[in-house]
Amino acid sequence: MMSRKTSPSLPAHPSSNPSSQEPLQAPQVPLLWLNQPPTMAMTPLHYAFRPIVSDQHTAARAYFLCVIAMLFLESLAQLSPYLPGFIKRKRQPDHSLPRVFFHKLTTLPSAIPFLTNHTLPTLLRCLVFTALNLLWGWNRIRYSTDYQIYGWLTIANGGLALLLPTRTNVFSLLARIPAPTLLNYHRWAGIATVVHATLHFGLTAQQYVRTKQFDTVLQNTRIRIGVMAWAALAVMLLSSLRVVRRRAYEVFAYLHFAFLVFLGGALYHATHGYEFLLPGLILWVLDRAVRCYFCFFRRDEVKVTDVTHYAGNVTKIRLEGTKTRAAGQMAWVRIPGVSVVNWHPFTIASAPGRRGGTLAIRGLGGYTKKVQRLGEGDKEGHGRPHMRISLDGPYGVEALPWAKFPVVVLIAGGIGITPAMSIASYLVDQGVSNKLAGVGERHAHLLWCIRDISHACWFEEELKALAALALPTTLSLAISIYVTGGGASMVREEDALGAGTVYNGPGEVHRGRPDMGQWFRHLKEVRPGVDVAVNLCGPQLLVDDARRAAADASGKTGLFHVQEEVFEF
């Protein structure tokens, strides 16, 4: 057995003095292999673990630029549908077999059960992001100075995480990258920040413990502040767990302000590295300033004109004084009658450009259930229009150029009808203003799954108005409503509901769940040879079925481009 004195251990860098009782100062960024002792032979194993760039600060900069390049490629992919000629005017668009095959793979739902919202493109992004962290963090971990690379990668990832989550985000406004994609990068950068910080802290601490310097090192203010920054990251990580976000959203939101502690601590601990953190901090300050201005100085411009309560615990609030810029935008809403400090996100179910908006809020949680009481009023369900409300937004960019596609499919489940109503209203407005003239016929198909037929009354008035407006235009609007509460698994012609139901709006009403595969195949038969834009919002089972059907229906004669509305924060 090897004695304690001869047991192997991780050596400190030759320039350090383990026996010194003076508090260690923060070391300068080393050139790793220039610090290699000349008396030690360079073995092949040393070269195998040699970092790509010996200057750790430069390596962190290279990693930072690599992730920015990923976002630039994301922007090119998102901007391509907006370029002229994206939708070909000929009836038979030419799609190669490799393109169709790749499109099918990227359209299919996630094959991993616990990652329901992560399709193949999201998983590929995550793998590339992880590979970049491994590539630039590759290190021999032989000397204490080697641990600094993880400190630099902590700061680089922290800067990236700070760049992406702001609501008035330059990556969304200019690069057209949707918020769900940016939030994925934000989460990955946040996790990478915690991992690298833990490696940097843990490896450095064990080195000081081994050399019996830990107590002495903690006397250094810079080291103590570094530990405090790591603790702030740990608090943010724990509050970001899905169970906390779902059950205590306010805890998650407010504890995230611990990033200010991390930001100040990281800058003081590293002494430099401002190029990573300051861009995100400046954008965050500007974002908060814009939001405060609209929320508190222009709050009187947003007024509630009507509050209506419907069966199924839905309250519809009509507003004036707000205007969306794109279909399907979201706004953060504060209702003082429910909570003075809490803000919750909701989709504005209105067309872009209209001076007003509609919020449909269903009582599913504690906050939204309190909203229902504000909608209770007379026998017809009309509540108090003098209800106060503050609006932060709207925010977001449209995921697809809906007006450029000859066919648009909107599939919604329950209260997921709100983004579909916004897109449908936008298309109808485009037809009414003759902006679709001269480009051929346009078709919009709305499929809405609800549990009870009375739920169709949530937007009966709006559907009637849209059908009447679309009638004289070049846009055809087809509405199909499926009532799933009967428990039927197949849709048959004889299951169609008659005129005796409480819903008197336009469209066909059926009992049972829709057969998505059959529905998409029929759509492909009646609208052959064109590309189709598909918007999905609803229960995960419905979304997954629609994704499989869209992938199966895609082929050389046309592709179904799917965009899923994801409400993750």
KOLFILUM-778770 format. One record per atom (N, C-alpha, C, CB): y, x, z. Coordinates in steps of 0.1 Angstrom, whole numbers, plus 5000, padded with zeros to 4 digits. Glycine has a CB too. Example, Ala and Ser with C-alpha at 12.3 -4.5 7.8 and 13.67 -1.06 7.14 Angstrom:
BEGIN
494351325078
495551235078
496751325078
495551135090
497851285071
498951375071
500051295079
499451415057
END
This chain:
BEGIN
498850095000
500050005000
501250095000
500049905012
502250054992
503450124991
504350105003
504250084978
504750215009
505550205021
506950155018
505750345027
507650105028
508950045027
509950145021
509550005040
509850275024
510750375020
510650405005
510650505027
509350385000
509150424986
509050294977
507850494984
509350174982
509250054974
510350054964
509349934983
510050014951
511050014941
512149904944
510449994927
513349934940
514449844941
515449864930
515149854955
516249764929
517249774918
518349874922
517849634915
518549974914
519550084919
520950034917
519350214911
521750084925
523250054924
523750154913
524050074937
524850124908
525450204898
525850344904
526750144891
525650454898
525850584904
527350594909
525650694894
528250524903
529650544907
529850474921
530550484897
528950384925
529150324938
528650404949
528450184938
529150384961
528750464973
528150364983
529850544979
526850344984
526250244993
526550265008
524750244992
526850395011
527050425025
528550405029
526650565028
529350375020
530750355023
531050235031
531650355010
531850245041
532150125049
533450055044
532250165063
534150115034
535350055029
535049925021
536150155020
535849825022
535549705013
535649734999
536649585017
534749684991
534649714977
535749644970
533249684971
536449714961
537349644952
536649584940
538549744948
537249484934
536649434922
536649534911
537449304917
535349574906
535249674897
535849644883
533849714895
536349744876
536849724863
535649694853
537649844858
535949634842
534949604832
534449734827
535549514821
533149754828
532549884824
532149884810
531449934833
532050014804
531350034792
529950074796
531950134782
528949974795
527749994803
526950124800
526849874799
526750154787
525950264784
526650394785
525350254770
528050394785
528750514789
528550554803
530250494785
528250454812
528050474826
526550514829
528350354834
525750524819
524350564821
524250714826
523550554808
523650734837
523550874842
522950964832
522850874856
523451084830
522951174820
521551224823
523851284817
521251214837
519951274841
518751174838
519951314855
519051054835
517950954833
517650944818
518350814839
516450944815
515950944801
516050794796
514550994799
516450784783
516550654777
515250614771
517750654766
514550524777
513250484772
513450364762
512350434784
512350344754
512450224745
512750094752
511150214737
512250074764
512549954772
514049944774
511749954785
514750054777
516150044779
516849994767
516750184783
516450044755
517050004743
516749854740
516650094731
515549814744
515249674741
516149574749
513749644745
516549614760
517449524769
518949564767
517049534783
519249644758
520649684756
521449574751
520749804746
522549544757
523449424752
523949454738
524549404762
524349344731
524849364718
526149434718
525049224711
527049404727
528349464728
528449524742
529549364726
528749654743
528749714757
529949674765
528749864755
531049644759
532249594766
531949454770
533549624758
531849424783
531449284787
532649184784
531149284802
533849224786
534949134783
534949104768
536249204787
534749194759
534649174745
533449084741
534549304737
532349104748
531149014746
531448864749
529949064754
532248844760
532648714764
533548654754
533248704778
534448734748
535348684738
534548644725
536348784734
533548724722
532748694710
531948564712
531748814707
531448544724
530748424727
531648304726
530048424741
532848314731
533848204731
534148164717
535148244738
534348264708
534648244694
533448184687
535148374687
532248214691
531048154684
531048004687
529848224689
531347964699
531247824702
532447754695
531347794717
533547814694
534647754686
534247734672
535947834688
533547834667
533047824653
532047704651
532347954649
531247684662
530347564661
531147434660
529447564674
532247424668
533047314667
533747304653
534147314678
534047414647
534647414634
533647354624
535147554630
532447394625
531347334616
531147194619
530047414618
531247154632
531247004635
532346934628
531246984650
533546994628
534646934621
534446914606
535947014624
533847014600
533547004585
532646894582
533047144580
531646874591
530646774589
531246634591
529446784598
532146624601
532846494604
533846464593
533446504618
534546564588
535646534578
535146504564
536546654578
533846554561
533346534548
533346384543
531946584547
533046284551
533046144547
534546104543
532546054557
535546174548
536846124545
537446194533
537746164557
536646284527
537146344515
537046254503
536346474512
537946264493
537846174481
536446194474
538946204472
535946084469
534646094462
533446094470
534646204453
533546084484
532346084492
531345974488
532746074507
531845854487
531045744482
531145724467
531445604489
530145754460
530145754446
530145614441
528945824440
530845594430
531045464425
529845414417
532345454416
529045504412
527845454404
526845384413
527245574397
526045304407
525145214414
523945294420
524645104406
523545404414
522445484418
522845624422
521445494406
523245634435
523645764440
522445854440
524245764454
522645984436
521546074435
521346154448
521746174423
520246134455
519946204468
518646274466
519846104480
518746404468
517546484466
516546464477
517946634466
515246494475
514246474485
514446544498
512846504479
514846674497
515146744510
516246684518
515546894507
517246634511
518346564518
517946434525
519546544509
517146364517
516646234523
515746264535
515846154512
514846364534
513946404544
514746444557
512946514540
515746524555
516546574567
517246454573
517446684563
517746364564
518546244569
517646154577
519146164557
516446144573
515446054581
515246124595
514146044573
515046254595
514846324608
515946304617
514446464605
517146314612
518346314620
518746164625
519546374613
518146064617
518445934621
517445874631
518345844608
516245924631
515245874641
515745894655
513945944639
515245804664
515645814678
514945934685
515245694686
515445974697
514846084704
513446064706
515646104717
512646174704
511246174707
510946204722
510446264698
511946234730
511746274744
512146154752
512646394748
511246094760
511545964767
512745974776
510345924775
512946084783
514046084793
515346134787
513646174805
515346164774
516546194767
516846094756
516546334761
517045964760
517045854750
518245864741
517145724758
519345924745
520545924736
520646054728
521745914745
519646144729
519646274723
518746274711
519246384733
519346254699
518646254686
518546404682
519346174676
517846424671
517646554666
518946644664
516846554653
519946584659
521246664658
521746714671
522246594651
521646624681
522046664695
521246774701
522146544704
519846764699
518946864704
519147004697
517546824702
519446994684
519747124676
521047184681
519847094661
522047104684
523247164689
523047234703
524347054691
522247164711
521947214724
521147344723
521147114733
520247354714
519447474712
520347594707
518247454702
521247564698
522147674693
523047714704
522947624681
523547624712
524447654723
523747744733
525047524730
522447704737
521747784746
521347924741
520347704749
521047934728
520748064722
521948154722
520348044707
523148094720
524348184721
524548234735
525648104717
524348154745
524448204759
523348314762
524248084769
522148294757
521148394759
521448524751
519748344755
522048504739
522248624731
523348714737
522748574717
524548654741
525548734746
525448764761
526948654744
524448704768
524148734781
523048824783
523948614789
522448874772
521248964772
521649094778
520748984757
520949134788
521349254796
520149314803
522449214807
520349444806
519249514812
519049484827
519449664811
520149434833
520249404848
519649524856
519449274851
520249634854
519749754860
520649814871
519449864850
521949794868
522949844878
523849724882
523849954871
524549744893
525349634899
526449594889
525949674912
526949694881
528049664871
527549574860
528649784866
526149564858
525649484847
525849334850
524149514846
525949304863
526149164867
527449104862
525949144882
528349184859
529749134855
529749054843
530649244854
528749074834
528649004821
528548854824
527549044812
527848814835
527648674839
528948624845
526448664849
529748704851
531048664855
531948624844
531648764864
531948714834
532748684822
532248564814
532748804812
530948544813
530448424806
530748304814
528948434804
530848314828
531248204836
532648154832
531248234851
533548254831
534948224828
535048164814
535848344829
534348224804
534348174790
533848034789
533548264781
532748004796
532247864796
533147774803
530847864801
533747814814
534647734821
535847694812
535147794834
536347794804
537447754795
537047664784
537947884789
535747674779
535347584769
535147444775
533947624764
534647434787
534447304794
535747234796
533647314807
536847314799
538147254801
538847204788
539047354808
538447264777
539047234764
538647094759
538747334754
537447044763
536846944755
536946794761
535446964754
537146774774
537046634779
538346554779
536446634792
539446624776
540746544776
540646434767
541946634774
541346324770
541346204762
542146214749
541746074770
543346274751
544146304739
543746444734
545746294742
542546454728
541946584725
542246624711
540446574728
542646754709
543046804696
541746804687
543646934697
540646824693
539346834685
539046694680
538246884694
539446584687
539246454682
540246414672
539146354694
541546444675
542646394667
542746474654
543946414674
542446604654
542646684642
541346704635
543246814645
540246734643
538946774637
538046654635
538246874646
538446534640
537746404638
536346414645
537546374624
536246494655
534946504662
534846384673
534746644669
533846294672
533846184682
533746234696
532746094678
534246144705
534146184719
532746204725
534846064727
531746124721
530346154726
529846294723
529346054721
530246344711
529846484707
530546584716
530146504692
531846564718
532646654726
532146654740
534146624725
531746534745
531246524759
529946604761
531046374763
529146604750
527846674751
528146824752
527046654738
529046874744
529447014745
530147044759
530447054734
530846954764
531446964777
530446984788
532446844781
529346894788
528246904797
527547034797
527346784796
527247074784
526447204783
527347324787
526047224768
528547324784
529447434789
529547424804
530847424783
529647304810
529647304825
528447354831
529947154829
527247314826
525947364831
525847514829
524747294824
526247564818
526247714815
527247784825
526647744801
528347724828
529247784838
528647804851
530547694839
527947694856
527247704869
526147804869
526647564873
525347804858
524247904857
524648044857
523347874844
525648074849
526148214849
526848254862
527148234837
527548164868
528248184881
527248214892
529148074885
526148134891
525048154901
524348294899
524048044901
524148334887
523548464884
524448574889
523248474869
525748564886
526648664889
526748674905
528048634884
526848554911
526948554926
525648604933
527348414931
524548544928
523248574934
522848724933
522148484929
522948774921
522548914918
523449014926
522548944904
524748984926
525649074933
525449064948
527149034929
525148944953
524948934967
523649004972
524848784971
522648994964
521349054968
521549204968
520249014960
522349264959
522649404958
523349454971
523449444946
524349374975
525049404987
524249395000
526349324988
523349295000
522449275011
521449395012
521649145010
520949435000
520049545000
520649675005
519449564986
521949695002
522649815006
523349795019
523649854995
523149685026
523749655039
525249655038
523249755049
525849605028
527349605026
527849465026
527749675014
526949365028
527449225025
528549185035
526249125027
528449215048
529449175057
530749245054
529049215071
530649375050
531849445046
532549395034
531549595044
531749355024
532349305011
533049175013
531149285001
532549085022
533148955025
534548975031
532248875034
534849085036
536249105041
537249115030
536249235049
536749135017
537649145006
538049005002
536949214994
539348975001
539948844998
539448804984
541448844999
539448894975
539048854961
537548804961
539148974952
536748874969
535348824969
535148684976
534448924977
535948664986
535848534993
536348424984
536648535006
537348444976
537848344967
536848324956
539248384961
536148434952
535148414942
534048324946
534548544938
533648344959
532648254965
533148114966
532248304979
534348094969
534947954969
534947894956
536447964975
535247964945
535147914932
533747874928
535648024921
532747954932
531347914930
531047784937
530348024934
531447764949
531247644957
531847524950
531747664972
533047544945
533647434937
532747384925
535047464933
532247484918
531347454907
530047374912
530847584900
529547414924
528347344929
528647204933
527847424941
529847174938
530247044941
530346954929
531647044949
530947014918
531146944906
529746914899
531947024896
528847004900
527546984894
526746874901
526647114895
526846864915
526146764922
526746624920
526146794937
528046624919
528746494916
528546444902
530146504920
528046534893
527846494879
526446444876
528246614870
525646444886
524246394883
524346244879
523346414896
523346204871
523446074865
523445964876
522246054856
522645984886
522545884897
523945864903
521545924907
524745974905
526045964911
527045894901
526646094915
526945934888
527845874878
527645724876
527645944865
526445684877
526045544875
526445454887
524645524871
526145504899
526345424911
527645444918
525145454920
528245564916
529545594923
530445664913
529245674936
530845594903
531645664893
532945724898
532045554882
533545664908
534745714914
534545844921
535445614924
533345864928
533045984934
532946094924
531645974942
532246064913
532146164902
533546204896
531246104891
534346104894
535646124888
536546214897
536345994884
536646174910
537646244918
537146384922
537846164931
535846404924
535346534928
535446634916
533846524933
535546574904
535746664893
537046744893
535646584880
537946694902
539246774903
539046904910
540246684910
537846924915
537547054921
537547164911
536147054927
537647134898
537847234888
539147314890
537747174874
540147254896
541347324899
541047444908
542447234904
540247414918
539847524927
539147634920
538947464939
538147594911
537447694903
538447774895
536347634895
539347704888
540247764879
541047874886
541147664872
541747834897
542547934905
541748044910
543247864916
540548014916
539648114921
539148214911
538548054928
538748164899
538248254888
539348344883
537748174877
540548294882
541648384877
542048494887
542848294873
542048454900
542348554910
541148654912
542548484924
539948604911
538748694913
538648794902
537548614914
538848754889
538648834878
539848924874
538248754866
541048884879
542348954877
542848934862
542249094880
541948914853
542348884839
541248794833
542649014831
541548754820
540648654814
541448524812
539448634822
542748534812
543548414810
543348354796
545048454812
542948434786
542848374773
541748274772
542548484763
540748274782
539748174782
540148044789
538548224789
540948054799
541247934808
542547864805
541147974822
543547944801
544847884799
544947784788
545847994797
544347804776
544447704766
543947564770
543547744754
542847564777
542347434782
543247374793
540947444788
543747464802
544647414812
545947354806
545047534822
546547424796
547747374790
547447234784
548247474779
546347224776
546047094770
545746984781
544847104761
545147024792
544946924802
546246874809
544046984813
547146974811
548446934817
549246844807
549347054820
549246874794
549846784784
549146644784
549846854770
547846644784
547146524784
547546434796
545646544784
547546494808
547946424820
549346374819
547746504833
550246454814
551646404812
551746284803
552546524807
551046284792
551146174782
550546054789
550346204769
549446064796
548745954802
549645894813
547445994808
550245974821
551145924832
552345854826
551646044841
552845904815
554045834809
553645694804
554545924797
552545684797
552145554792
551645464803
551045574781
551045514813
550445434824
551545374834
549445504832
552545464837
553445424847
554845394842
553545534857
555245454831
556645424826
556645324815
557245554821
555545294809
555445184799
554445084802
555145254785
554145064815
553144974819
553544824817
552644994833
554844804818
555344664816
555244614802
556844664821
555044704792
554844664779
553544594776
555044774769
552544624784
551244554783
551144434792
550044654786
550944314786
550944194794
549744114791
552244114791
549244044800
548043954799
548543824794
547243944812
548043774783
548343644778
547343534781
548543644763
546143574783
545143474787
543943544793
544643394774
543343474803
542043514809
541043404809
542343564824
539943424802
538943314800
537643364806
538843274786
536943274813
535643304819
534643224811
535643264834
533543294808
532443234800
531143244808
532243304786
530143164803
528843174809
528243304806
527943054803
527343354815
526843494813
527643604820
526743524799
528543554829
529443654836
530243744827
528543734845
530943674818
531843754809
533243694811
531343744794
534143784812
535643754813
536343814801
536243794826
537043734794
537743784782
539243784785
537443704769
539843904784
541243914787
542043954774
541444034797
542943864770
543743894759
545143954763
544043764751
545444064755
546644144759
547644144747
546244284762
548844174751
549844204741
550644324745
550844084739
551144404736
551844524739
551044644737
552344514753
549844634732
549044754729
548544744715
547744764739
548244864709
547844864695
546844984693
549044874686
545744954687
544745054684
545045114671
543344994684
544645244669
544845314657
543545334649
545345454660
542445304655
541145314648
540245204653
540545454649
539245174645
538245074649
537345124660
537445024638
537145044671
536245074681
536745164692
535045144675
538145174693
538745264703
538545204717
540245284701
538545294727
538445254741
539645274749
537245334748
539845204760
540945224769
540445224783
542045114767
541145294792
540845294806
541745194813
541045434813
541145104820
541844984825
541944984840
541244854820
543144964846
543244944860
543744804863
544245054866
543044734871
543444594875
543744594890
542344494871
545044594894
545344594908
544744484916
546844594910
544444374910
543744264918
542344294921
543744134910
541744394915
540444444918
540444574926
539544464905
541244674921
541344794928
542644864924
540144894925
543344924933
544644984931
544445124924
545444994943
543345194927
543245324922
542145344911
542845414934
541245254910
540145274901
540445244886
538945194905
540045324877
540145304863
538845304856
541045414856
538545194848
537245184842
537445174826
536445064847
536545234819
536645224804
536045104798
536045344798
536745044788
536344924781
536744944766
536844794787
535944884757
536244884743
537244774740
534944864734
538244804731
539144694727
538644634715
540544764725
538244504716
537644434705
538644374696
536744324710
539444464689
540544414680
540644514669
541844404688
541244464658
541444554646
542544644648
541644464634
542444764642
543544864643
544844804637
543244994636
545944834643
547244794638
547744664643
547144784623
546844584649
547344454654
548044474667
546144354657
549144404669
549944414681
549344334692
551444374679
548244374698
547544304708
546144344708
547744154706
545444304718
544044334719
543244244728
543944474725
541944254728
541044174736
540044264743
540344074727
539944234756
538844304764
537844204769
539544374777
536544234767
535444144771
534744224782
534544104759
534744174794
534144244806
533044164811
535244274816
531844224812
530744154817
530344204831
529444164808
530144114840
529844154854
528444214856
529944034863
528344344855
527044414856
527044504869
526844494844
528244544873
528344634885
529344574895
528744774881
529544654906
530444604916
531844574911
530444704927
532444674903
533744654898
533844544889
534244784891
532944534879
533044434869
532744294874
532144464857
531944284885
531744154891
532944104898
530544164901
533744194903
535044154910
536044094899
535644264917
535944154887
536744104876
536443954873
536644184863
535243914875
534843774871
535643674879
533343754873
535943704892
536643614900
538143594895
536643654914
538643694888
539943684883
539943584871
540543814879
538843574864
538743484853
538443344856
537743534844
538043314868
537743174872
539043094873
537043174886
539042974867
540242894867
539842744866
541142934856
540442684856
540142534855
538742514849
541242474847
538442384846
537142354841
536842414828
536942204840
537842444820
537642504807
537542654808
538742464798
537642714820
537442854822
538642934820
536442904813
539842874819
541042954817
541642994830
542142874809
541843124832
542343184844
543743204844
541643304847
544243294853
545643314855
546143424845
545943364869
547043384836
547543474826
548543574832
548143404815
549043554845
549943644851
549343764857
550843574860
548043784856
547343894862
547944024857
545843884858
548144114866
548644244863
547544334858
549344304875
547944424849
546944514843
547644644838
546144454832
547044754840
547544884834
546544944825
547844984846
547044994814
546245044803
546445184800
546444954790
545445264800
545445404797
544745424783
544845504808
545445434773
544845444759
545545354749
543345414760
544845324739
543445354736
543245494730
542945244726
541945534731
541545664727
540345654718
541245754739
540145764710
538945774702
539245774687
538045664705
538345834679
538445824664
537245754659
538545974658
537445694647
536345614641
535245724637
536845534630
534045684640
532945784637
532645784622
531645734644
532845684614
532645674600
533745604593
531245604597
534145644581
535145574574
534645434569
535745654562
534745334577
534045214574
534545144561
534245114585
535745164558
536245094545
535845164533
537745094546
535245284534
534845354522
533345324518
534945504524
532645264527
531245224524
531145084518
530345234537
530445074507
530244944501
529544834510
529544954488
528744884519
528044794528
528144854542
526544784524
528544764551
528544804565
527744714573
530044794571
526844764582
525944694590
526344714605
524444734588
526544604612
526944604626
525844534634
528344534628
525144614643
524044564651
524444574666
522744644648
524444464673
524944464687
523944384695
526344404687
523944424708
523144354718
524044314730
521944434722
524144184733
524844134744
526344174743
524344194757
526944234753
528344264754
528644384745
528744294768
527644444739
527844554729
528444494716
526544614725
528744374715
529444314704
530844364702
529344164704
531444414713
532844444713
533244544702
533344494726
532544664701
532944754690
532644694676
532244884691
531644614675
531244544662
532444454658
529944474663
532944374668
534044284665
535344364660
534444204677
535544484666
536644564662
536544614647
536844684671
535344654644
535044704630
535144594620
533744784630
534444484624
534544364615
535944314612
533644254620
536744314623
538144274621
538944364613
538844264635
538644494614
539244594606
538944574591
538844734610
537644554588
537244534574
537844414568
535744524573
537944304576
538544174571
540044204568
538344064581
540744264578
542144294575
542344384563
542744364588
541444474560
541544554548
541444464536
540444664548
540444364536
540344274525
541444184523
539044194527
542044134534
543244044533
544444114527
543543984547
544644244531
545744324526
545544384512
546144424536
544444344506
544044394493
543844544492
545144354483
543544604503
543344754503
541944784498
543444814517
541044674497
539744694491
539644654476
538744614499
540844614471
540844564457
540644684448
542144494454
539944654437
539644754426
538544854429
540944834424
537844834440
536744924443
535444844444
536944994457
535344734438
534144654438
533944564450
532944744436
532844504450
532544414461
532144494474
531344314458
532544444485
532244494498
531444394506
533544544506
530544444515
529744354522
529644404537
528344334516
529744314546
529544344560
528544244566
530944324568
527544304573
526444224579
526444244594
525044264573
526644144601
526644144616
525444084621
527944074621
524644164629
523444114636
523744124651
522144194632
523644004658
523944004672
522843944680
525243924675
522244024689
521143974697
521743934711
520044084699
521443814715
521843764728
520743694736
523043664727
520843684749
519743634757
519743484757
519843684771
520943424756
521043274757
522043234746
521443224771
521843114740
522743074729
524143044734
522242944724
524343024747
525643004752
526543134752
525642954767
525843244751
526543374751
527243394737
525643484753
526843314727
527443324714
528943274715
526743244704
529243194725
530543144726
531543244731
530543024737
531143364735
532043464739
533043494728
531243594743
532543504715
533443534704
533343434693
533043674699
533043314697
532943204686
534243184679
532443074693
535343184687
536643164681
537043274671
537743154692
536743404675
537043514667
536143514654
536843644675
534943484656
534043474644
534443374634
532543454648
534943254639
535443154630
536643204622
535743024638
537543274629
538743324623
538443424612
539743384633
537443514615
537143624606
536443564593
536143724612
535543464595
534843404584
535843334575
533843304589
536843264581
537943204573
538743304565
538743114581
539143414572
540043514565
539243584554
540543614575
537943614556
537143684546
536843604534
535943744552
536843474535
536443384524
537143414511
536543244528
538443424510
539143444497
539243594493
540443384498
538643684500
538743824497
537543874490
539043904510
537544004486
536344064480
535344114490
536844184471
535544084503
534644114513
533743994517
535344174525
532444014516
531543904521
531143944535
530343884512
531143844544
530743864558
529643774561
531943834568
528443834564
527243764568
526943784583
526043814559
526743674590
526543684604
525143624608
527643604612
524343694615
523043654620
523043674635
521943734613
522643564642
522543564657
521143534661
523543464663
520543624669
519243604674
519243584689
518343734670
518643474693
518543434707
517243474712
518743284709
517143584721
515943644725
515343574738
516143784727
516143484744
515643424757
514443344756
516743344763
514043294744
512843214742
511543294743
512843144729
511643424742
510443504744
509643524731
509643454754
510043474720
509343484708
509443624702
509743384697
508443684697
508443824692
508643834677
507143894696
508443724670
508643724655
509643614652
507343704648
510343644641
511343544636
510743474624
512743614633
510743344625
510143264614
511243164610
508843194617
511143114597
512143024592
512142894600
511842994578
510942854605
510942724612
511542734627
509542674613
511842864631
512342884644
513842874644
511943024649
514442854633
515942844632
516442724641
516442824618
517542754648
518042654657
518942554649
518942714668
518942434653
519642324646
521142324650
519042194648
521742214646
523242204649
523442154663
523842114638
522442124670
522642064683
522942164694
521441984687
523142294691
523342394701
524842394705
522942534696
525142464715
526542474720
527442564711
526642514734
526742644702
527542734694
527842664680
526742864691
529042654676
529442594664
530242684655
530342474667
529942814656
530542914648
529842934635
530743034655
530243034627
529643064614
528343144616
530643134605
527543154605
526343234605
525043164608
526543344615
523943234607
522643174609
522243214623
521643224599
521643114630
521143144644
519643124644
521843044654
518943224650
517443224650
516943244665
516843334641
515743204667
515143234680
514243354679
514243114685
514143424690
513243544690
513943674687
512143524680
513243784688
513743914685
513643944670
513044024693
514644004665
514644034650
513644144647
515944074645
512944134636
512044234631
512944334623
510844184622
513344444630
514344534624
513844594611
514644644634
512544634610
512044684598
512144594586
510644734600
511744464588
511844364578
513344334574
511144234582
514144334585
515544294582
516244404574
516344284596
515944534576
516544644569
515944644554
516344774576
514644624553
514144624540
514644504531
512544604541
514944394537
515544284530
516944314526
515544154538
517644384535
519044424532
519044524521
519644484545
518144614520
518044714509
517744644496
516944814512
516944534496
516644464484
517844384479
515544364486
518644324488
519844244483
521044334480
520144144493
521044454486
522144554484
521644684479
523044574497
521044684467
520344814462
521344914457
519344774451
520845044458
521545154452
522845194458
521745114438
523045164471
524345214477
524045274491
525345094478
525045354495
524945404509
525545294518
525745534510
524945294531
525245194540
525745264553
524045094543
526745214560
527245264573
526745164583
528745274573
526145214594
525545134604
526145164618
523945154604
526545064625
527045084639
526145014648
528545034640
525745084659
524745034669
525445034682
523445114669
525244934690
525744924704
524944814711
527244894704
524144854721
523344764728
522244824736
522744664719
521244754741
520144814749
519444914741
519244704753
518945014748
518245134741
517145084733
517845234752
516344984737
515244944729
515744894715
514444834736
516844814715
517344764703
517844874694
518444664705
518544974700
519145084693
518045164686
520045174702
516945194694
515845274689
515145204677
514845304700
514945074678
514345004668
515145004655
514044854672
516444994657
517344994645
517445134639
518744954649
517345234647
517345374641
516045394633
517445474653
514945354638
513645374631
513745294618
512445324639
514245174618
514345094606
515245154596
514744944609
516445204601
517345264592
516845394585
518645304599
516045474593
515445594587
514345554577
514745674599
513545454580
512545404571
513145354558
511645304577
514245284559
514945224547
515645324538
515845114551
516045444544
516745544536
515845604526
517345654546
516445624514
515645684503
516545744493
514745574497
515945774481
516745834470
517845744465
515845884459
517645614466
518645524461
519745494470
517945394457
519645534483
520745514492
520345554506
521045364492
521245594514
521045634528
521745544538
521545784530
521145524549
521745444560
522345544570
520745344567
523645554571
524345644580
524545574593
525645694574
523945624604
523945554617
524945614626
522545554623
525745534633
526545584643
526245494656
528045574639
525945554667
525645484679
526745494689
524345544685
527145384695
528145384705
527445414718
528845244706
527945524724
527345574737
528445574748
526745724735
528145504759
529045494770
528545584781
529245344775
528845714779
528445814789
529645894793
527345914783
529845914806
530945984811
530546084822
532045884817
END
